[in-house]
Amino acid sequence: MVYENPDGVMIGLEVHVQLNKLNSKLFCGCSTDYHNDEPNTHVCPVCMGLPGSLPVLNKKAVEYAIRIGLALNCEIIEQTQFHRKNYYYPDLPKGFQTTQYDFPIVGNGKIVIDGEDGEHVVRITRAHMEEDPGKLMHIGHIEKSKGTLIDYNRSGMALVEIVTEPDMRSPKEARRFLDKLRNILEYLDVFNGTLEGAMRVDANISIGGGDRIEIKNISSHKGAERALLYEIMRQKNLVRRGGTVVMETRHFDEARGVTISMRTKEEEHDYRYFPEPDLVPIRVSDWVEGIRETLPELPDARRKRFVSDYNVADTHAKALTSDIRVADFYESVAKEVDPVIAAAWVADILKGELNYRDLGISAFKVEDLVEIIDLVTSGKITEKSGVDVIRTILDEGGSPESIVEKKGLIKVEGDIVSQAISESLKENPEALQDFLAGKEKSLNFLVGQVMKKTRGRADARSVRELLIHEIDEKYR
């Protein structure tokens, strides 16, 4: 299948990843553990840009940037250098941002995602290191704010900005790229994605070869997809009415689901980049091989291993490795029960129940799922009852054994099932006649009636076979 892109949508992303697993900020010794603390309590002369203060580069941050570059199939530059990006904004106390310009530490990489027409390559233009600005908190709505507060706790935090080519052709592909990127970063253990501001997105989008619009500071993957969907609709409507899309920077209002014009788009020359005189160039090429040896198993490699070692379906392997916590959970379960059966229970059933309740995998215990699978595979309870046990644990708590006993979920067979079949056939003559007339769907209805009578404790496959046998014996 070839994906048609009738609107000529082109999307590129600039993803700001906060390296919040470091103990200190990028150029000073302030703690990175600020997220639950009072504003402006994790600051010092360096990250506040006070006169006379000098930056000292965090070596671990450079190593993390190299790890990210290697994981994204990128080239690592031989020698990197910091620059000053000059612009005035209240969240930037120095009046410039220390970043990388001519010599970004990482370049020319790629991520493979599930695109609209199969696997799709998104090229990584560059990834560079920079310091985070402070956080602005508007009093009221951004368009009619009565004032703005500034929290500099975040100022100076180490960021890696990952810039893509405009290779994404739909908001869905953009969200899948962000999901895949976050997954890789979590495998690398360089950031905690659950913390506020850990991953922020600027999205660049154009349609039909028109001018590019930048949407700034989107705080979630879902928000990025929504912002892009809205912006496509806005630009199409503007052109339809005879207007012209003008290159500008816009803000995404998550509450209203709309983008708002902020200012005309800056060009690179507006920032007057020049080398940072207080930081010398860094030769990092000698670090690369040593860091490469420390890389963990990444999602794509783990997915292939699950297929080869555990013989699970590729669709299951993909679902299981899309979150490192789920992958670890699955491997713990697979050590105790059949790996193929475990893959189906984790990927198809448990993940679905957790997603429905907006819970993570940590909300369920490995030993509980192992016990449930053992109860099902040993024939003590049905698969339907196993699902019921999972739902009860998530909603009410308790152990599998106590829930099975309390709800009377022990599998029924023999006379109880036979009686339920006989009663269901007698009580539903129309469904019986429809089946005899060749309407196969009516059999599903009859199976459902038997399962209802046995309160889901009978095996559905056995019920189906017994129903057919009973009909053949007595009604044909």
ABEGO torsion letter per residue (X at the ends): XBBBBAAGBBBBBBBBBBBAABABBAABABBABAAABBBGABBBAAAAGBBGBBBBBBAAAAAAAAAAAAAAGBBBBABBBBBBBBBBBAABAAGBBBBBBABBABBGBBBBBBBAAEBBBBBBABBBBBBBBBBBBBBEBAAABAEBBBBAAABGBBBBBBBBBBABABAAAAAAAAAAAAAAAAAAGABBAABBGABBBBBBBBBGGBBBBBBBGBABAAAAAAAAAAAAAAAAAAAAAGBBBBBBBBBBBAAAGBBBBABBBBBAAAAGBBBBAABBBBBAAAAAAAAAAABBBBAAAAAAAAAAAAGBBAAAAAAAAABAAAAAAAAAAAAABBAAAAAAAAAAAAAAAAAAAGBBAAABBAAAAAAAAAAAAAGABBAAAAAAAAAAAAAAEEBAAAAAAAAGABBBBEAAAAAAAAAAAAABAAAAAAAAAGBAAAAAAAAAAAAAAAGGABBAAAAAAAAAAAAAAAAX
